[in-house]
């Protein structure tokens, strides 16, 4: 795949549904106060294409994070406040990206465009969280 094929992800996305996010954060070891705050947020993601990769900027009233990755290459990111981990983002198709993270514990994020929506499936241990986003201007 070339970068041009990933244009379905490009743009601004507003979260409209989140299921099992508290369980996901708890499995990652995120503290109660941070989980409580994060559960009440409806973040926006701005997705842009870069040379050989992609950038996800997540914006909320709590914090703004940026994950920039070159497909297939390991990168460092902050998974939760203060926790640095190593991840790899792989293109499975024009509408599907899979990010695997080595940490304590390991986790996986699947990003897909399904029927025009941007769906994130976050997995850690036996916990599966889904977060759904709609395109916004």
C-alpha positions as CSV (number, residue, x, y, z in Angstrom):
1,X,0.0,0.0,0.0
2,X,1.1,3.6,-0.6
3,X,0.4,6.5,1.7
4,X,-2.2,7.7,-0.8
5,X,-4.3,4.6,-0.1
6,X,-4.9,5.6,3.5
7,X,-6.9,8.8,2.7
8,X,-10.1,7.3,4.3
9,X,-8.5,8.0,7.7
10,X,-7.6,11.6,6.9
11,X,-9.6,14.3,8.5
12,X,-11.3,15.3,11.8
13,X,-13.3,12.7,13.8
14,X,-15.5,13.3,16.9
15,X,-16.1,10.3,19.3
16,X,-19.8,9.5,19.7
17,X,-19.7,6.1,21.4
18,X,-17.4,4.4,23.8
19,X,-17.8,0.9,25.4
20,X,-15.7,-0.7,28.1
21,X,-13.1,2.1,28.1
22,X,-13.0,2.1,32.0
23,X,-12.2,-1.7,31.9
24,X,-9.5,-1.1,29.3
25,X,-7.8,1.7,31.3
26,X,-8.1,-0.4,34.5
27,X,-6.4,-3.3,32.7
28,X,-3.6,-0.9,31.8
29,X,-3.2,0.1,35.4
30,X,-4.6,3.6,35.0
31,X,-5.5,5.1,38.4
32,X,-9.1,5.8,39.5
33,X,-9.0,9.7,39.2
34,X,-7.6,9.6,35.7
35,X,-10.0,6.9,34.6
36,X,-13.0,8.9,36.0
37,X,-11.9,12.1,34.1
38,X,-11.1,10.2,30.8
39,X,-14.4,8.3,30.9
40,X,-16.3,11.6,30.7
41,X,-14.5,13.0,27.7
42,X,-15.6,12.9,24.0
43,X,-12.3,13.5,22.3
44,X,-11.7,14.6,18.7
45,X,-9.0,12.9,16.6
46,X,-7.3,14.8,13.8
47,X,-5.7,12.3,11.4
48,X,-3.1,13.4,8.9
49,X,-0.9,11.5,6.4
50,X,2.8,11.8,6.6
51,X,5.7,10.7,4.4
52,X,5.5,6.9,4.8
53,X,3.1,7.0,7.8
54,X,0.3,8.6,9.6
55,X,-0.3,11.0,12.6
56,X,-3.1,10.8,15.1
57,X,-3.7,13.9,17.2
58,X,-6.2,13.3,20.0
59,X,-7.7,16.4,21.5
60,X,-9.8,16.7,24.7
61,X,-10.3,19.1,27.6
62,X,-8.0,16.9,29.7
63,X,-5.0,16.6,27.4
64,X,-3.8,16.5,23.8
65,X,-1.7,13.6,22.6
66,X,0.0,13.0,19.3
67,X,1.1,9.6,17.9
68,X,3.1,9.8,14.7
69,X,4.2,6.5,13.1
70,X,6.0,5.2,10.0
71,X,4.2,2.0,8.9
72,X,6.1,-1.1,10.1
73,X,8.7,0.8,12.2
74,X,8.8,0.8,16.0
75,X,8.1,4.1,17.7
76,X,7.9,5.3,21.3
77,X,4.7,6.8,22.7
78,X,3.1,7.7,26.0
79,X,0.3,5.2,26.5
80,X,-1.0,6.7,29.7
81,X,0.3,9.7,31.6
82,X,4.0,8.9,32.4
83,X,4.1,5.5,30.8
84,X,6.4,5.2,27.7
85,X,5.9,2.1,25.5
86,X,7.2,0.8,22.2
87,X,4.6,0.3,19.4
88,X,4.4,-0.8,15.8
89,X,1.7,0.3,13.3
90,X,0.9,-1.9,10.4
91,X,-1.4,-1.4,7.4
92,X,-3.6,-4.5,6.9
93,X,-5.7,-2.9,4.2
94,X,-6.7,0.6,2.9
95,X,-9.2,0.9,5.7
96,X,-7.5,-1.0,8.5
97,X,-4.5,-0.3,10.7
98,X,-3.2,-2.5,13.6
99,X,-1.0,-1.1,16.3
100,X,0.7,-3.6,18.7
101,X,2.3,-2.2,21.8
102,X,4.9,-3.9,24.0
103,X,4.5,-2.8,27.6
104,X,3.2,-4.1,30.9
105,X,0.8,-5.3,29.8
106,X,1.0,-5.7,26.0
107,X,-2.0,-4.2,24.1
108,X,-3.4,-3.8,20.6
109,X,-5.4,-1.0,18.8
110,X,-7.2,-1.8,15.6
111,X,-8.3,1.3,13.6
112,X,-10.8,0.8,10.8
113,X,-13.1,2.8,8.6
114,X,-16.5,1.0,8.6
115,X,-19.5,2.5,6.7
116,X,-17.9,5.9,6.9
117,X,-17.2,5.8,10.6
118,X,-13.8,5.5,12.3
119,X,-13.8,2.6,14.7
120,X,-11.1,1.9,17.3
121,X,-11.0,-1.5,18.9
122,X,-8.6,-1.4,21.9
123,X,-7.5,-4.8,23.4
124,X,-5.5,-5.6,26.5
125,X,-5.6,-9.1,28.2
126,X,-9.3,-10.3,27.9
127,X,-10.7,-6.7,27.7
128,X,-12.0,-5.3,24.4
129,X,-13.1,-1.7,24.2
130,X,-14.7,0.0,21.2
131,X,-14.7,3.7,20.5
132,X,-16.6,5.1,17.5
133,X,-16.0,8.4,15.7
134,X,-18.0,10.4,13.1
135,X,-16.3,12.6,10.5
136,X,-16.7,16.3,11.4
137,X,-15.9,19.4,9.3
